[in-house]
Amino acid sequence: MTNTGNLLRNCLHFGRLLRAVGIPVTPTQLVDLAESLQYIEIGHRQDFKNAARALLVNRHEQIALFDRAFDLFWQPHAPGILRDL
């Protein structure tokens, strides 16, 4: 699978994670995130995080949970670390 394919697959998994922790991400929002990848430098983690937050978070109260989920999901991590959410 290409790097782009891996990134898109991981975006879908991240959307599932957000739904699992109570952030209601829609398929349309995930498509918007995928389309935004052509406009941002995905090698700059903070740019990617800001774009994802802008597109996937609907309420101010969700920001802290989103940030925690993003930081845990988008890093090389040991198995089981996502259980800490």
Distance bins in CASP14 RR format, pairs under 12 A and 6 or more apart:
PFRMAT RR
TARGET T0000
AUTHOR 0000-0000-0000
RMODE 2
METHOD distances of the structure
MODEL  1
1 7 0 0 0 0 1 0 0 0 0 0 0
1 8 0 0 0 0 1 0 0 0 0 0 0
1 9 1 0 0 1 0 0 0 0 0 0 0
1 10 0 0 0 0 0 1 0 0 0 0 0
2 8 0 0 0 0 1 0 0 0 0 0 0
2 9 0 0 0 0 0 1 0 0 0 0 0
3 9 0 0 0 0 0 1 0 0 0 0 0
3 10 0 0 0 0 0 1 0 0 0 0 0
3 37 0 0 0 0 0 1 0 0 0 0 0
3 42 0 0 0 0 1 0 0 0 0 0 0
3 43 0 0 0 0 0 1 0 0 0 0 0
4 10 0 0 0 0 0 1 0 0 0 0 0
4 11 0 0 0 0 0 1 0 0 0 0 0
4 34 0 0 0 0 1 0 0 0 0 0 0
4 37 1 0 0 1 0 0 0 0 0 0 0
4 38 0 0 0 0 1 0 0 0 0 0 0
4 42 0 0 0 0 1 0 0 0 0 0 0
5 11 0 0 0 0 1 0 0 0 0 0 0
5 12 0 0 0 0 0 1 0 0 0 0 0
5 13 0 0 0 0 0 1 0 0 0 0 0
5 34 0 0 0 0 1 0 0 0 0 0 0
5 37 0 0 0 0 0 1 0 0 0 0 0
6 12 0 0 0 0 0 1 0 0 0 0 0
6 13 0 0 0 0 0 1 0 0 0 0 0
6 42 0 0 0 0 0 1 0 0 0 0 0
7 13 0 0 0 0 0 1 0 0 0 0 0
7 14 0 0 0 0 0 1 0 0 0 0 0
7 33 0 0 0 0 0 1 0 0 0 0 0
7 34 0 0 0 0 1 0 0 0 0 0 0
7 36 0 0 0 0 0 1 0 0 0 0 0
7 37 1 0 0 1 0 0 0 0 0 0 0
7 38 0 0 0 0 0 1 0 0 0 0 0
7 40 0 0 0 0 0 1 0 0 0 0 0
7 42 1 0 0 1 0 0 0 0 0 0 0
7 43 0 0 0 0 0 1 0 0 0 0 0
7 48 0 0 0 0 1 0 0 0 0 0 0
7 52 0 0 0 0 0 1 0 0 0 0 0
7 74 0 0 0 0 0 1 0 0 0 0 0
8 14 0 0 0 0 0 1 0 0 0 0 0
8 15 0 0 0 0 0 1 0 0 0 0 0
8 30 0 0 0 0 1 0 0 0 0 0 0
8 31 0 0 0 0 0 1 0 0 0 0 0
8 33 0 0 0 0 1 0 0 0 0 0 0
8 34 1 0 1 0 0 0 0 0 0 0 0
8 35 0 0 0 0 0 1 0 0 0 0 0
8 36 0 0 0 0 0 1 0 0 0 0 0
8 37 0 0 0 0 1 0 0 0 0 0 0
8 38 0 0 0 0 0 1 0 0 0 0 0
8 42 0 0 0 0 0 1 0 0 0 0 0
9 15 0 0 0 0 0 1 0 0 0 0 0
9 16 0 0 0 0 0 1 0 0 0 0 0
9 30 0 0 0 0 0 1 0 0 0 0 0
9 34 0 0 0 0 0 1 0 0 0 0 0
10 16 0 0 0 0 0 1 0 0 0 0 0
10 17 0 0 0 0 0 1 0 0 0 0 0
10 30 0 0 0 0 0 1 0 0 0 0 0
10 33 0 0 0 0 0 1 0 0 0 0 0
10 34 0 0 0 0 0 1 0 0 0 0 0
10 37 0 0 0 0 0 1 0 0 0 0 0
10 42 0 0 0 0 0 1 0 0 0 0 0
10 48 0 0 0 0 0 1 0 0 0 0 0
10 52 0 0 0 0 0 1 0 0 0 0 0
10 70 0 0 0 0 0 1 0 0 0 0 0
10 73 1 0 0 1 0 0 0 0 0 0 0
10 74 1 0 0 1 0 0 0 0 0 0 0
10 75 0 0 0 0 0 1 0 0 0 0 0
11 17 0 0 0 0 0 1 0 0 0 0 0
11 18 0 0 0 0 0 1 0 0 0 0 0
11 25 0 0 0 0 0 1 0 0 0 0 0
11 27 0 0 0 0 0 1 0 0 0 0 0
11 29 0 0 0 0 0 1 0 0 0 0 0
11 30 1 0 0 1 0 0 0 0 0 0 0
11 31 0 0 0 0 1 0 0 0 0 0 0
11 32 0 0 0 0 0 1 0 0 0 0 0
11 33 1 0 1 0 0 0 0 0 0 0 0
11 34 1 0 0 1 0 0 0 0 0 0 0
11 35 0 0 0 0 0 1 0 0 0 0 0
11 36 0 0 0 0 0 1 0 0 0 0 0
11 37 0 0 0 0 1 0 0 0 0 0 0
11 42 0 0 0 0 0 1 0 0 0 0 0
11 48 0 0 0 0 1 0 0 0 0 0 0
11 51 0 0 0 0 0 1 0 0 0 0 0
11 52 0 0 0 0 1 0 0 0 0 0 0
11 55 0 0 0 0 0 1 0 0 0 0 0
11 56 0 0 0 0 1 0 0 0 0 0 0
11 70 0 0 0 0 0 1 0 0 0 0 0
11 73 0 0 0 0 0 1 0 0 0 0 0
11 74 0 0 0 0 1 0 0 0 0 0 0
12 18 0 0 0 0 0 1 0 0 0 0 0
12 19 0 0 0 0 0 1 0 0 0 0 0
12 25 0 0 0 0 1 0 0 0 0 0 0
12 27 0 0 0 0 1 0 0 0 0 0 0
12 29 0 0 0 0 0 1 0 0 0 0 0
12 30 1 0 0 1 0 0 0 0 0 0 0
12 31 0 0 0 0 0 1 0 0 0 0 0
12 33 0 0 0 0 1 0 0 0 0 0 0
12 34 0 0 0 0 1 0 0 0 0 0 0
12 73 0 0 0 0 0 1 0 0 0 0 0
13 19 0 0 0 0 0 1 0 0 0 0 0
13 20 0 0 0 0 0 1 0 0 0 0 0
13 25 0 0 0 0 0 1 0 0 0 0 0
13 30 0 0 0 0 0 1 0 0 0 0 0
13 69 0 0 0 0 0 1 0 0 0 0 0
13 73 1 0 0 1 0 0 0 0 0 0 0
13 74 0 0 0 0 0 1 0 0 0 0 0
13 82 0 0 0 0 0 1 0 0 0 0 0
14 20 0 0 0 0 0 1 0 0 0 0 0
14 21 0 0 0 0 0 1 0 0 0 0 0
14 23 0 0 0 0 0 1 0 0 0 0 0
14 25 0 0 0 0 1 0 0 0 0 0 0
14 29 0 0 0 0 0 1 0 0 0 0 0
14 30 0 0 0 0 1 0 0 0 0 0 0
14 33 0 0 0 0 1 0 0 0 0 0 0
14 34 0 0 0 0 0 1 0 0 0 0 0
14 48 0 0 0 0 0 1 0 0 0 0 0
14 49 0 0 0 0 0 1 0 0 0 0 0
14 52 1 0 0 1 0 0 0 0 0 0 0
14 53 0 0 0 0 0 1 0 0 0 0 0
14 55 0 0 0 0 0 1 0 0 0 0 0
14 56 0 0 0 0 1 0 0 0 0 0 0
14 66 0 0 0 0 0 1 0 0 0 0 0
14 69 1 0 0 1 0 0 0 0 0 0 0
14 70 1 0 0 1 0 0 0 0 0 0 0
14 71 0 0 0 0 0 1 0 0 0 0 0
14 72 0 0 0 0 0 1 0 0 0 0 0
14 73 1 0 1 0 0 0 0 0 0 0 0
14 74 1 0 0 1 0 0 0 0 0 0 0
14 82 0 0 0 0 0 1 0 0 0 0 0
15 21 0 0 0 0 1 0 0 0 0 0 0
15 22 0 0 0 0 0 1 0 0 0 0 0
15 23 0 0 0 0 1 0 0 0 0 0 0
15 24 0 0 0 0 0 1 0 0 0 0 0
15 25 1 0 1 0 0 0 0 0 0 0 0
15 26 0 0 0 0 1 0 0 0 0 0 0
15 27 0 0 0 0 1 0 0 0 0 0 0
15 29 0 0 0 0 1 0 0 0 0 0 0
15 30 1 0 0 1 0 0 0 0 0 0 0
15 31 0 0 0 0 0 1 0 0 0 0 0
15 33 0 0 0 0 1 0 0 0 0 0 0
15 34 0 0 0 0 0 1 0 0 0 0 0
15 52 0 0 0 0 1 0 0 0 0 0 0
15 55 0 0 0 0 0 1 0 0 0 0 0
15 56 1 0 0 1 0 0 0 0 0 0 0
15 57 0 0 0 0 0 1 0 0 0 0 0
15 66 0 0 0 0 0 1 0 0 0 0 0
15 69 0 0 0 0 1 0 0 0 0 0 0
15 70 0 0 0 0 0 1 0 0 0 0 0
15 73 0 0 0 0 1 0 0 0 0 0 0
15 74 0 0 0 0 0 1 0 0 0 0 0
16 22 0 0 0 0 0 1 0 0 0 0 0
16 23 0 0 0 0 0 1 0 0 0 0 0
16 24 0 0 0 0 0 1 0 0 0 0 0
16 25 0 0 0 0 1 0 0 0 0 0 0
16 27 0 0 0 0 0 1 0 0 0 0 0
16 30 0 0 0 0 1 0 0 0 0 0 0
16 56 0 0 0 0 0 1 0 0 0 0 0
16 69 0 0 0 0 0 1 0 0 0 0 0
16 73 0 0 0 0 0 1 0 0 0 0 0
16 82 0 0 0 0 0 1 0 0 0 0 0
17 23 0 0 0 0 1 0 0 0 0 0 0
17 25 0 0 0 0 1 0 0 0 0 0 0
17 30 0 0 0 0 0 1 0 0 0 0 0
17 52 0 0 0 0 0 1 0 0 0 0 0
17 56 0 0 0 0 0 1 0 0 0 0 0
17 65 0 0 0 0 0 1 0 0 0 0 0
17 66 0 0 0 0 0 1 0 0 0 0 0
17 68 0 0 0 0 0 1 0 0 0 0 0
17 69 1 0 1 0 0 0 0 0 0 0 0
17 70 0 0 0 0 1 0 0 0 0 0 0
17 71 0 0 0 0 0 1 0 0 0 0 0
17 72 0 0 0 0 1 0 0 0 0 0 0
17 73 1 0 1 0 0 0 0 0 0 0 0
17 74 0 0 0 0 0 1 0 0 0 0 0
17 81 0 0 0 0 0 1 0 0 0 0 0
17 82 1 0 0 1 0 0 0 0 0 0 0
17 83 0 0 0 0 0 1 0 0 0 0 0
17 85 1 0 0 1 0 0 0 0 0 0 0
18 24 0 0 0 0 1 0 0 0 0 0 0
18 25 1 0 1 0 0 0 0 0 0 0 0
18 26 0 0 0 0 0 1 0 0 0 0 0
18 29 0 0 0 0 1 0 0 0 0 0 0
18 30 0 0 0 0 1 0 0 0 0 0 0
18 33 0 0 0 0 0 1 0 0 0 0 0
18 52 0 0 0 0 1 0 0 0 0 0 0
18 53 0 0 0 0 0 1 0 0 0 0 0
18 55 0 0 0 0 0 1 0 0 0 0 0
18 56 1 0 0 1 0 0 0 0 0 0 0
18 57 0 0 0 0 1 0 0 0 0 0 0
18 58 0 0 0 0 0 1 0 0 0 0 0
18 62 0 0 0 0 1 0 0 0 0 0 0
18 65 0 0 0 0 1 0 0 0 0 0 0
18 66 1 0 0 1 0 0 0 0 0 0 0
18 67 0 0 0 0 0 1 0 0 0 0 0
18 68 0 0 0 0 0 1 0 0 0 0 0
18 69 1 0 0 1 0 0 0 0 0 0 0
18 70 0 0 0 0 1 0 0 0 0 0 0
18 72 0 0 0 0 0 1 0 0 0 0 0
18 73 0 0 0 0 1 0 0 0 0 0 0
18 82 0 0 0 0 0 1 0 0 0 0 0
18 85 0 0 0 0 0 1 0 0 0 0 0
19 25 1 0 1 0 0 0 0 0 0 0 0
19 26 0 0 0 0 1 0 0 0 0 0 0
19 27 0 0 0 0 0 1 0 0 0 0 0
19 29 0 0 0 0 0 1 0 0 0 0 0
19 30 0 0 0 0 0 1 0 0 0 0 0
19 56 0 0 0 0 0 1 0 0 0 0 0
19 62 0 0 0 0 0 1 0 0 0 0 0
19 65 0 0 0 0 0 1 0 0 0 0 0
19 66 0 0 0 0 0 1 0 0 0 0 0
19 69 0 0 0 0 0 1 0 0 0 0 0
20 65 0 0 0 0 0 1 0 0 0 0 0
20 69 0 0 0 0 1 0 0 0 0 0 0
20 73 0 0 0 0 0 1 0 0 0 0 0
20 82 0 0 0 0 1 0 0 0 0 0 0
20 83 0 0 0 0 0 1 0 0 0 0 0
20 85 0 0 0 0 1 0 0 0 0 0 0
21 56 0 0 0 0 0 1 0 0 0 0 0
21 62 0 0 0 0 1 0 0 0 0 0 0
21 64 0 0 0 0 0 1 0 0 0 0 0
21 65 1 0 1 0 0 0 0 0 0 0 0
21 66 0 0 0 0 1 0 0 0 0 0 0
21 67 0 0 0 0 0 1 0 0 0 0 0
21 68 0 0 0 0 1 0 0 0 0 0 0
21 69 1 0 1 0 0 0 0 0 0 0 0
21 70 0 0 0 0 0 1 0 0 0 0 0
21 72 0 0 0 0 0 1 0 0 0 0 0
21 73 0 0 0 0 0 1 0 0 0 0 0
21 82 0 0 0 0 1 0 0 0 0 0 0
21 83 0 0 0 0 0 1 0 0 0 0 0
21 84 0 0 0 0 0 1 0 0 0 0 0
21 85 1 0 1 0 0 0 0 0 0 0 0
22 56 0 0 0 0 0 1 0 0 0 0 0
22 57 0 0 0 0 0 1 0 0 0 0 0
22 58 0 0 0 0 0 1 0 0 0 0 0
22 59 0 0 0 0 0 1 0 0 0 0 0
22 61 0 0 0 0 0 1 0 0 0 0 0
22 62 1 0 0 1 0 0 0 0 0 0 0
22 65 1 0 0 1 0 0 0 0 0 0 0
22 66 0 0 0 0 0 1 0 0 0 0 0
22 69 0 0 0 0 1 0 0 0 0 0 0
22 85 0 0 0 0 0 1 0 0 0 0 0
23 29 0 0 0 0 1 0 0 0 0 0 0
23 52 0 0 0 0 0 1 0 0 0 0 0
23 53 0 0 0 0 0 1 0 0 0 0 0
23 55 0 0 0 0 0 1 0 0 0 0 0
23 56 1 0 0 1 0 0 0 0 0 0 0
23 57 1 0 0 1 0 0 0 0 0 0 0
23 58 1 0 0 1 0 0 0 0 0 0 0
23 59 0 0 0 0 1 0 0 0 0 0 0
23 61 0 0 0 0 1 0 0 0 0 0 0
23 62 1 0 1 0 0 0 0 0 0 0 0
23 63 0 0 0 0 1 0 0 0 0 0 0
23 64 0 0 0 0 0 1 0 0 0 0 0
23 65 1 0 0 1 0 0 0 0 0 0 0
23 66 1 0 0 1 0 0 0 0 0 0 0
23 67 0 0 0 0 0 1 0 0 0 0 0
23 68 0 0 0 0 0 1 0 0 0 0 0
23 69 1 0 0 1 0 0 0 0 0 0 0
23 70 0 0 0 0 0 1 0 0 0 0 0
23 85 0 0 0 0 0 1 0 0 0 0 0
24 30 0 0 0 0 0 1 0 0 0 0 0
24 56 0 0 0 0 1 0 0 0 0 0 0
24 57 0 0 0 0 0 1 0 0 0 0 0
24 58 1 0 0 1 0 0 0 0 0 0 0
24 59 0 0 0 0 1 0 0 0 0 0 0
24 62 0 0 0 0 1 0 0 0 0 0 0
24 65 0 0 0 0 0 1 0 0 0 0 0
24 66 0 0 0 0 0 1 0 0 0 0 0
25 31 0 0 0 0 0 1 0 0 0 0 0
25 32 0 0 0 0 0 1 0 0 0 0 0
25 33 0 0 0 0 1 0 0 0 0 0 0
25 52 0 0 0 0 1 0 0 0 0 0 0
25 53 0 0 0 0 0 1 0 0 0 0 0
25 55 0 0 0 0 1 0 0 0 0 0 0
25 56 1 0 1 0 0 0 0 0 0 0 0
25 57 0 0 0 0 1 0 0 0 0 0 0
25 58 0 0 0 0 1 0 0 0 0 0 0
25 62 0 0 0 0 0 1 0 0 0 0 0
25 65 0 0 0 0 0 1 0 0 0 0 0
25 66 0 0 0 0 1 0 0 0 0 0 0
25 69 0 0 0 0 0 1 0 0 0 0 0
26 32 0 0 0 0 1 0 0 0 0 0 0
26 33 0 0 0 0 0 1 0 0 0 0 0
26 55 0 0 0 0 0 1 0 0 0 0 0
26 56 0 0 0 0 1 0 0 0 0 0 0
26 58 0 0 0 0 1 0 0 0 0 0 0
27 33 0 0 0 0 0 1 0 0 0 0 0
27 34 0 0 0 0 0 1 0 0 0 0 0
27 56 0 0 0 0 0 1 0 0 0 0 0
28 34 0 0 0 0 0 1 0 0 0 0 0
28 35 0 0 0 0 0 1 0 0 0 0 0
28 55 0 0 0 0 1 0 0 0 0 0 0
28 56 0 0 0 0 0 1 0 0 0 0 0
28 58 0 0 0 0 0 1 0 0 0 0 0
29 35 0 0 0 0 0 1 0 0 0 0 0
29 36 0 0 0 0 0 1 0 0 0 0 0
29 51 0 0 0 0 0 1 0 0 0 0 0
29 52 0 0 0 0 1 0 0 0 0 0 0
29 53 0 0 0 0 0 1 0 0 0 0 0
29 54 0 0 0 0 0 1 0 0 0 0 0
29 55 1 0 1 0 0 0 0 0 0 0 0
29 56 1 0 1 0 0 0 0 0 0 0 0
29 57 0 0 0 0 1 0 0 0 0 0 0
29 58 0 0 0 0 1 0 0 0 0 0 0
29 66 0 0 0 0 0 1 0 0 0 0 0
30 36 0 0 0 0 0 1 0 0 0 0 0
30 37 0 0 0 0 0 1 0 0 0 0 0
30 52 0 0 0 0 1 0 0 0 0 0 0
30 55 0 0 0 0 1 0 0 0 0 0 0
30 56 1 0 0 1 0 0 0 0 0 0 0
31 37 0 0 0 0 0 1 0 0 0 0 0
31 55 0 0 0 0 1 0 0 0 0 0 0
31 56 0 0 0 0 0 1 0 0 0 0 0
32 38 0 0 0 0 0 1 0 0 0 0 0
32 39 0 0 0 0 0 1 0 0 0 0 0
32 51 0 0 0 0 1 0 0 0 0 0 0
32 52 0 0 0 0 0 1 0 0 0 0 0
32 54 0 0 0 0 1 0 0 0 0 0 0
32 55 1 0 1 0 0 0 0 0 0 0 0
32 56 0 0 0 0 1 0 0 0 0 0 0
33 39 0 0 0 0 0 1 0 0 0 0 0
33 40 0 0 0 0 0 1 0 0 0 0 0
33 42 0 0 0 0 0 1 0 0 0 0 0
33 48 0 0 0 0 1 0 0 0 0 0 0
33 49 0 0 0 0 0 1 0 0 0 0 0
33 50 0 0 0 0 0 1 0 0 0 0 0
33 51 1 0 0 1 0 0 0 0 0 0 0
33 52 1 0 1 0 0 0 0 0 0 0 0
33 53 0 0 0 0 0 1 0 0 0 0 0
33 54 0 0 0 0 1 0 0 0 0 0 0
33 55 1 0 1 0 0 0 0 0 0 0 0
33 56 1 0 0 1 0 0 0 0 0 0 0
33 57 0 0 0 0 0 1 0 0 0 0 0
33 70 0 0 0 0 0 1 0 0 0 0 0
34 40 0 0 0 0 0 1 0 0 0 0 0
34 42 0 0 0 0 0 1 0 0 0 0 0
34 51 0 0 0 0 0 1 0 0 0 0 0
34 52 0 0 0 0 0 1 0 0 0 0 0
34 55 0 0 0 0 1 0 0 0 0 0 0
34 56 0 0 0 0 0 1 0 0 0 0 0
35 51 0 0 0 0 0 1 0 0 0 0 0
35 55 0 0 0 0 1 0 0 0 0 0 0
36 42 0 0 0 0 1 0 0 0 0 0 0
36 47 0 0 0 0 0 1 0 0 0 0 0
36 48 0 0 0 0 1 0 0 0 0 0 0
36 49 0 0 0 0 0 1 0 0 0 0 0
36 50 0 0 0 0 0 1 0 0 0 0 0
36 51 1 0 1 0 0 0 0 0 0 0 0
36 52 0 0 0 0 1 0 0 0 0 0 0
36 53 0 0 0 0 0 1 0 0 0 0 0
36 54 0 0 0 0 1 0 0 0 0 0 0
36 55 1 0 0 1 0 0 0 0 0 0 0
36 56 0 0 0 0 0 1 0 0 0 0 0
37 43 0 0 0 0 0 1 0 0 0 0 0
37 47 0 0 0 0 0 1 0 0 0 0 0
37 48 0 0 0 0 1 0 0 0 0 0 0
37 51 0 0 0 0 1 0 0 0 0 0 0
37 52 0 0 0 0 1 0 0 0 0 0 0
37 55 0 0 0 0 0 1 0 0 0 0 0
38 51 0 0 0 0 0 1 0 0 0 0 0
39 47 0 0 0 0 1 0 0 0 0 0 0
39 48 0 0 0 0 0 1 0 0 0 0 0
39 50 0 0 0 0 0 1 0 0 0 0 0
39 51 1 0 0 1 0 0 0 0 0 0 0
39 54 0 0 0 0 0 1 0 0 0 0 0
39 55 0 0 0 0 0 1 0 0 0 0 0
40 46 0 0 0 0 0 1 0 0 0 0 0
40 47 1 0 1 0 0 0 0 0 0 0 0
40 48 1 0 0 1 0 0 0 0 0 0 0
40 49 0 0 0 0 1 0 0 0 0 0 0
40 50 0 0 0 0 1 0 0 0 0 0 0
40 51 1 0 1 0 0 0 0 0 0 0 0
40 52 0 0 0 0 1 0 0 0 0 0 0
40 54 0 0 0 0 0 1 0 0 0 0 0
40 55 0 0 0 0 0 1 0 0 0 0 0
41 47 1 0 1 0 0 0 0 0 0 0 0
41 48 0 0 0 0 1 0 0 0 0 0 0
41 50 0 0 0 0 0 1 0 0 0 0 0
41 51 0 0 0 0 0 1 0 0 0 0 0
42 48 1 0 1 0 0 0 0 0 0 0 0
42 49 0 0 0 0 0 1 0 0 0 0 0
42 50 0 0 0 0 0 1 0 0 0 0 0
42 51 0 0 0 0 1 0 0 0 0 0 0
42 52 0 0 0 0 0 1 0 0 0 0 0
42 74 0 0 0 0 0 1 0 0 0 0 0
43 49 0 0 0 0 0 1 0 0 0 0 0
43 51 0 0 0 0 0 1 0 0 0 0 0
43 74 0 0 0 0 0 1 0 0 0 0 0
44 50 0 0 0 0 1 0 0 0 0 0 0
44 51 0 0 0 0 0 1 0 0 0 0 0
45 51 0 0 0 0 0 1 0 0 0 0 0
45 52 0 0 0 0 0 1 0 0 0 0 0
45 70 0 0 0 0 1 0 0 0 0 0 0
45 71 0 0 0 0 1 0 0 0 0 0 0
45 73 0 0 0 0 0 1 0 0 0 0 0
45 74 1 0 0 1 0 0 0 0 0 0 0
45 75 0 0 0 0 1 0 0 0 0 0 0
46 52 0 0 0 0 0 1 0 0 0 0 0
46 53 0 0 0 0 0 1 0 0 0 0 0
46 67 0 0 0 0 0 1 0 0 0 0 0
46 70 0 0 0 0 0 1 0 0 0 0 0
46 71 0 0 0 0 0 1 0 0 0 0 0
46 74 0 0 0 0 0 1 0 0 0 0 0
47 53 0 0 0 0 0 1 0 0 0 0 0
47 54 0 0 0 0 0 1 0 0 0 0 0
48 54 0 0 0 0 0 1 0 0 0 0 0
48 55 0 0 0 0 0 1 0 0 0 0 0
48 56 0 0 0 0 0 1 0 0 0 0 0
48 70 0 0 0 0 1 0 0 0 0 0 0
48 73 0 0 0 0 0 1 0 0 0 0 0
48 74 1 0 0 1 0 0 0 0 0 0 0
49 55 0 0 0 0 0 1 0 0 0 0 0
49 56 0 0 0 0 0 1 0 0 0 0 0
49 57 0 0 0 0 0 1 0 0 0 0 0
49 63 0 0 0 0 0 1 0 0 0 0 0
49 66 0 0 0 0 1 0 0 0 0 0 0
49 67 1 0 0 1 0 0 0 0 0 0 0
49 68 0 0 0 0 0 1 0 0 0 0 0
49 69 0 0 0 0 0 1 0 0 0 0 0
49 70 1 0 1 0 0 0 0 0 0 0 0
49 71 0 0 0 0 1 0 0 0 0 0 0
49 73 0 0 0 0 0 1 0 0 0 0 0
49 74 1 0 0 1 0 0 0 0 0 0 0
49 75 0 0 0 0 0 1 0 0 0 0 0
50 56 0 0 0 0 0 1 0 0 0 0 0
50 57 0 0 0 0 0 1 0 0 0 0 0
50 63 0 0 0 0 0 1 0 0 0 0 0
50 66 0 0 0 0 0 1 0 0 0 0 0
50 67 0 0 0 0 0 1 0 0 0 0 0
50 70 0 0 0 0 0 1 0 0 0 0 0
51 57 0 0 0 0 0 1 0 0 0 0 0
51 70 0 0 0 0 0 1 0 0 0 0 0
52 63 0 0 0 0 0 1 0 0 0 0 0
52 66 1 0 0 1 0 0 0 0 0 0 0
52 67 0 0 0 0 0 1 0 0 0 0 0
52 69 0 0 0 0 0 1 0 0 0 0 0
52 70 1 0 0 1 0 0 0 0 0 0 0
52 71 0 0 0 0 0 1 0 0 0 0 0
52 73 0 0 0 0 0 1 0 0 0 0 0
52 74 0 0 0 0 1 0 0 0 0 0 0
53 59 0 0 0 0 0 1 0 0 0 0 0
53 60 0 0 0 0 0 1 0 0 0 0 0
53 62 0 0 0 0 1 0 0 0 0 0 0
53 63 1 0 0 1 0 0 0 0 0 0 0
53 64 0 0 0 0 0 1 0 0 0 0 0
53 65 0 0 0 0 0 1 0 0 0 0 0
53 66 1 0 1 0 0 0 0 0 0 0 0
53 67 1 0 0 1 0 0 0 0 0 0 0
53 68 0 0 0 0 0 1 0 0 0 0 0
53 69 0 0 0 0 0 1 0 0 0 0 0
53 70 1 0 0 1 0 0 0 0 0 0 0
53 71 0 0 0 0 0 1 0 0 0 0 0
53 74 0 0 0 0 0 1 0 0 0 0 0
54 63 0 0 0 0 0 1 0 0 0 0 0
54 66 0 0 0 0 0 1 0 0 0 0 0
55 66 0 0 0 0 0 1 0 0 0 0 0
56 62 0 0 0 0 1 0 0 0 0 0 0
56 63 0 0 0 0 0 1 0 0 0 0 0
56 65 0 0 0 0 0 1 0 0 0 0 0
56 66 1 0 0 1 0 0 0 0 0 0 0
56 67 0 0 0 0 0 1 0 0 0 0 0
56 69 0 0 0 0 1 0 0 0 0 0 0
56 70 0 0 0 0 1 0 0 0 0 0 0
56 73 0 0 0 0 0 1 0 0 0 0 0
57 63 1 0 1 0 0 0 0 0 0 0 0
57 64 0 0 0 0 0 1 0 0 0 0 0
57 65 0 0 0 0 1 0 0 0 0 0 0
57 66 1 0 1 0 0 0 0 0 0 0 0
57 67 0 0 0 0 1 0 0 0 0 0 0
57 69 0 0 0 0 0 1 0 0 0 0 0
57 70 0 0 0 0 0 1 0 0 0 0 0
58 65 0 0 0 0 0 1 0 0 0 0 0
58 66 0 0 0 0 1 0 0 0 0 0 0
59 65 0 0 0 0 0 1 0 0 0 0 0
59 66 0 0 0 0 1 0 0 0 0 0 0
60 66 0 0 0 0 0 1 0 0 0 0 0
62 68 0 0 0 0 0 1 0 0 0 0 0
62 69 0 0 0 0 1 0 0 0 0 0 0
62 70 0 0 0 0 0 1 0 0 0 0 0
63 69 0 0 0 0 0 1 0 0 0 0 0
63 70 0 0 0 0 0 1 0 0 0 0 0
64 70 0 0 0 0 0 1 0 0 0 0 0
64 71 0 0 0 0 0 1 0 0 0 0 0
64 85 0 0 0 0 0 1 0 0 0 0 0
65 71 0 0 0 0 0 1 0 0 0 0 0
65 72 0 0 0 0 0 1 0 0 0 0 0
65 85 1 0 0 1 0 0 0 0 0 0 0
66 72 0 0 0 0 0 1 0 0 0 0 0
66 73 0 0 0 0 0 1 0 0 0 0 0
66 74 0 0 0 0 0 1 0 0 0 0 0
66 85 0 0 0 0 0 1 0 0 0 0 0
67 73 0 0 0 0 0 1 0 0 0 0 0
67 74 0 0 0 0 0 1 0 0 0 0 0
67 85 0 0 0 0 0 1 0 0 0 0 0
68 74 0 0 0 0 0 1 0 0 0 0 0
68 75 0 0 0 0 0 1 0 0 0 0 0
68 81 0 0 0 0 0 1 0 0 0 0 0
68 82 0 0 0 0 0 1 0 0 0 0 0
68 84 0 0 0 0 1 0 0 0 0 0 0
68 85 1 0 0 1 0 0 0 0 0 0 0
69 75 0 0 0 0 0 1 0 0 0 0 0
69 81 0 0 0 0 0 1 0 0 0 0 0
69 82 0 0 0 0 1 0 0 0 0 0 0
69 84 0 0 0 0 0 1 0 0 0 0 0
69 85 1 0 0 1 0 0 0 0 0 0 0
70 82 0 0 0 0 0 1 0 0 0 0 0
70 85 0 0 0 0 0 1 0 0 0 0 0
71 77 0 0 0 0 1 0 0 0 0 0 0
71 81 0 0 0 0 0 1 0 0 0 0 0
71 82 0 0 0 0 0 1 0 0 0 0 0
71 84 0 0 0 0 0 1 0 0 0 0 0
71 85 0 0 0 0 0 1 0 0 0 0 0
72 78 0 0 0 0 0 1 0 0 0 0 0
72 80 0 0 0 0 1 0 0 0 0 0 0
72 81 1 0 1 0 0 0 0 0 0 0 0
72 82 1 0 1 0 0 0 0 0 0 0 0
72 83 0 0 0 0 1 0 0 0 0 0 0
72 84 1 0 0 1 0 0 0 0 0 0 0
72 85 1 0 0 1 0 0 0 0 0 0 0
73 80 0 0 0 0 0 1 0 0 0 0 0
73 81 0 0 0 0 1 0 0 0 0 0 0
73 82 1 0 0 1 0 0 0 0 0 0 0
73 84 0 0 0 0 0 1 0 0 0 0 0
73 85 0 0 0 0 1 0 0 0 0 0 0
74 81 0 0 0 0 0 1 0 0 0 0 0
74 82 0 0 0 0 0 1 0 0 0 0 0
75 81 0 0 0 0 1 0 0 0 0 0 0
75 82 0 0 0 0 0 1 0 0 0 0 0
77 83 0 0 0 0 0 1 0 0 0 0 0
77 84 0 0 0 0 0 1 0 0 0 0 0
77 85 0 0 0 0 0 1 0 0 0 0 0
78 84 0 0 0 0 0 1 0 0 0 0 0
END
